[in-house]
Amino acid sequence: MNTRAIFRAVTAMHTYQSSGRRVGSPVSPASGLDQPAHFVAALAHEVRNPLTNINLAVDMLADVVDDDEPKLYLDIIRRSSVRINQLVFDLLKYKEPDEAEGSYSMHQLLDEVLEVAADRIRLKNITVRKEYASEDEQMLMDKGRIRIALTNIVINAIEAMSLKNGELRLIESQVDGHYCLQIGDNGCGIPAEHLQQIFHPYFTRKQGGLGLGLSTTREILQANHIGMSVESKEGEGTCFTLLFE
C-alpha cells in the first residue's frame, strides 16, 4: 500500500472537514458547473425522448435477430440506455436537498459500480482484482452520488487500459480507523504535467471528451468529506486513494 498516497488522502479529508462543507451540500456556483434548474430539466426531457426511440428499436430488433452475437450487442445497447436514463434521473435529483443519506454496504456499492461498468470490462477483456476486507464496512453516505463518483473513476481506469492484459484493482483497508479504498489500473498513466489539471472543469485529453467526469467526482467527494489523492506514472498506470471520514 502506498503510504504517501494515503497521507495525501488523509490531508485532503481533514481539509474538507475544516472547510465546514455539509454532506450533500450543493456545488458552489463559482465552480462553473452549476446550471439553472429549468435548463437541466429541459435537457433531461430532450435526452429521454431519443432514449425512448432507442429502446423501441432495440426491442423490435431483438424480436427478429436469432444469432447470439448480435443479441449480445443489443443487450449492451439496452443496458447502456437504462444507465443513461438513470443518470438523467440522478442529474435531476442532484440539486434537491439530500434525503438519500443512510448507512450502506461498501461491498454492495463497489459491486454495483462494477456492474455498471461490466460491458466495458467485458469488451476490453479486463481482469478485475477485488481485495475486499473480510468485514463489510457500513458507511453513512449519499449512496447515489458516491456511486457516480466511484463509477467515474472506474470508467476512467477502463478507458486508460489497452485491449490486452488490463487489470482493474479495488483494494479496501483501514487507515487510523478510517475506511480506505484504492482504485488502480495498469493503463497508460497520466503525464506529470497534467496530474494537477485532471480535476479542472473541461480539462480532457480524450478525443470528444467533456472534461467533467473527474471534476464532478471531486465535488461529490469533497461534499461528503472524503479525502482523495492520485498517483500515476506514464506507461504503468494510475491509482486513486480515497479515505472516508
C-alpha positions in Angstrom: 0.0 0.0 0.0 1.3 3.4 -0.9 1.7 5.3 2.4 2.4 8.6 0.6 -0.9 8.5 -1.3 -2.8 7.7 1.8 -1.1 10.6 3.7 -2.3 12.9 0.9 -5.8 11.5 1.2 -5.8 12.0 4.9 -4.7 15.6 4.5 -7.5 16.2 1.9 -10.1 14.6 4.2 -9.2 16.9 7.1 -9.2 19.9 4.8 -12.8 19.1 3.7 -13.8 18.7 7.4 -12.3 22.0 8.4 -14.0 23.8 5.4 -17.4 23.3 7.0 -18.9 21.8 3.9 -22.1 19.8 4.8 -22.5 16.3 3.5 -24.6 16.5 0.3 -24.2 20.3 0.1 -24.7 21.7 -3.4 -21.8 22.6 -5.6 -20.8 26.2 -5.4 -21.8 28.3 -8.5 -18.2 29.5 -8.6 -17.2 26.0 -9.8 -18.7 26.8 -13.2 -20.7 23.5 -13.1 -23.9 24.9 -11.6 -26.7 25.2 -14.2 -30.2 26.7 -13.9 -32.7 24.1 -12.8 -35.0 24.7 -15.8 -32.2 24.1 -18.2 -31.3 20.8 -16.5 -35.0 19.7 -16.6 -35.2 20.7 -20.3 -32.1 18.8 -21.2 -33.3 15.7 -19.3 -36.5 15.9 -21.3 -34.7 16.1 -24.6 -32.4 13.3 -23.8 -35.2 10.9 -22.7 -37.1 11.4 -26.0 -34.4 9.7 -28.2 -33.8 7.1 -25.4 -37.4 6.0 -25.8 -36.9 5.6 -29.6 -33.6 3.6 -29.0 -35.4 1.3 -26.6 -38.2 0.7 -29.0 -35.8 0.0 -31.9 -33.8 -2.4 -29.8 -36.9 -4.3 -28.7 -38.0 -4.6 -32.4 -34.6 -5.8 -33.5 -34.4 -8.4 -30.6 -37.6 -10.0 -32.0 -36.1 -10.6 -35.4 -32.5 -11.4 -34.6 -31.6 -15.0 -33.9 -27.8 -15.0 -33.7 -26.3 -14.8 -30.2 -23.5 -12.3 -31.1 -25.9 -9.6 -32.4 -28.1 -10.2 -29.4 -25.1 -9.6 -27.1 -24.6 -6.1 -28.6 -28.3 -5.4 -28.4 -28.2 -6.2 -24.7 -25.3 -3.8 -24.3 -27.3 -1.1 -26.0 -30.3 -1.8 -23.8 -28.3 -1.7 -20.6 -26.5 1.5 -21.7 -29.8 3.1 -22.4 -31.0 2.2 -18.9 -27.8 3.6 -17.5 -28.3 6.9 -19.3 -31.9 7.1 -18.1 -30.7 6.6 -14.5 -28.0 9.3 -15.0 -30.7 11.7 -16.2 -32.7 10.9 -13.1 -29.7 11.4 -10.8 -29.0 14.7 -12.5 -32.5 15.9 -11.8 -32.2 14.8 -8.2 -28.7 16.3 -7.8 -29.9 19.8 -6.9 -32.6 18.6 -4.4 -32.0 18.6 -0.7 -30.2 15.5 0.4 -32.7 12.9 1.5 -30.7 9.8 0.5 -28.1 9.7 3.3 -28.1 6.4 5.1 -25.8 3.5 6.1 -24.8 1.3 3.2 -22.6 -1.7 2.5 -19.4 -0.8 0.7 -19.1 -4.3 -0.8 -22.5 -3.9 -2.3 -21.8 -0.4 -3.6 -18.5 -1.5 -5.2 -20.2 -4.4 -6.8 -22.9 -2.1 -8.2 -20.2 0.2 -9.7 -18.6 -2.9 -11.3 -21.9 -3.9 -12.7 -22.4 -0.5 -14.3 -19.0 -0.9 -16.0 -19.4 -4.6 -16.8 -19.9 -4.2 -20.5 -16.8 -2.1 -20.9 -14.8 -4.5 -18.8 -16.0 -7.5 -20.8 -15.4 -5.8 -24.2 -11.8 -4.9 -23.3 -11.1 -8.3 -21.6 -10.1 -6.6 -18.4 -9.3 -8.6 -15.3 -10.9 -7.3 -12.1 -9.0 -7.9 -8.9 -11.1 -7.3 -5.8 -9.3 -7.2 -2.5 -12.3 -6.6 -0.2 -11.9 -6.5 3.6 -13.2 -9.6 5.4 -15.6 -7.4 7.3 -18.0 -5.4 5.1 -17.8 -1.7 6.0 -21.2 0.0 6.6 -20.8 3.7 5.6 -23.0 6.7 6.3 -23.3 8.4 2.9 -25.3 9.6 0.0 -25.1 6.3 -1.9 -26.4 7.6 -5.3 -23.8 10.4 -5.6 -20.9 8.3 -4.2 -21.8 5.6 -6.8 -21.5 8.3 -9.5 -18.1 9.4 -8.2 -16.7 5.8 -8.0 -18.1 4.9 -11.4 -16.4 7.9 -12.9 -13.0 6.8 -11.5 -13.6 3.2 -12.6 -14.6 4.2 -16.2 -11.5 6.4 -16.5 -9.4 3.5 -15.4 -11.0 1.2 -18.0 -10.6 3.7 -20.8 -6.9 4.1 -19.9 -6.2 0.4 -20.4 -5.4 -1.5 -23.6 -7.4 -4.4 -25.0 -4.8 -6.9 -23.7 -3.6 -7.5 -20.1 -5.7 -4.8 -18.5 -6.2 -5.1 -14.7 -8.5 -3.1 -12.6 -7.8 -3.2 -8.8 -10.2 -2.4 -6.0 -8.5 -2.7 -2.6 -10.0 -2.0 0.8 -8.1 -1.3 4.0 -8.3 0.6 7.3 -6.0 3.6 8.0 -6.1 5.1 11.5 -9.7 3.8 12.0 -10.9 5.2 8.6 -12.1 3.2 5.6 -9.7 3.4 2.7 -10.4 2.4 -0.9 -7.8 2.3 -3.7 -8.8 2.0 -7.3 -5.9 1.2 -9.6 -5.2 0.2 -13.1 -2.2 -0.7 -15.3 -3.1 1.6 -18.1 -1.3 4.4 -20.0 -0.9 6.6 -16.9 -1.2 10.4 -16.7 1.7 12.8 -17.6 3.1 14.5 -14.5 2.4 17.9 -16.0 -1.3 17.0 -16.3 -1.8 15.4 -12.9 -2.8 18.7 -11.2 -5.2 19.6 -14.0 -7.3 16.4 -14.3 -9.9 17.7 -11.8 -10.3 21.1 -13.5 -13.7 21.5 -15.3 -13.4 20.9 -19.1 -9.8 19.7 -19.0 -9.6 16.5 -21.0 -7.1 14.6 -23.1 -9.7 12.3 -24.7 -11.0 12.9 -28.2 -14.6 14.0 -27.8 -14.3 14.2 -24.0 -16.1 16.9 -22.0 -13.7 17.0 -19.1 -16.5 17.0 -16.5 -16.3 13.5 -15.0 -13.4 13.9 -12.6 -14.3 17.5 -11.7 -17.8 16.2 -10.7 -16.2 13.4 -8.8 -14.0 15.7 -6.8 -17.1 17.9 -5.9 -19.0 14.9 -4.7 -16.2 13.6 -2.6 -15.5 17.0 -1.1 -19.2 17.4 -0.2 -19.1 14.0 1.6 -15.8 14.7 3.4 -13.9 12.0 1.5 -10.1 12.6 1.1 -8.6 11.8 -2.3 -5.1 11.5 -3.7 -3.9 10.4 -7.1 -0.6 8.8 -8.2 0.2 8.0 -11.8 3.2 7.0 -13.9 3.1 7.1 -17.7 3.2 3.6 -19.1 2.5 1.9 -15.8 -0.9 3.1 -14.6 -2.8 5.2 -12.1 -4.1 4.7 -8.5 -6.8 6.8 -6.8 -6.8 6.6 -3.0 -10.0 7.5 -1.2 -10.2 7.9 2.6 -13.7 8.1 4.1 -14.5 10.2 7.2 
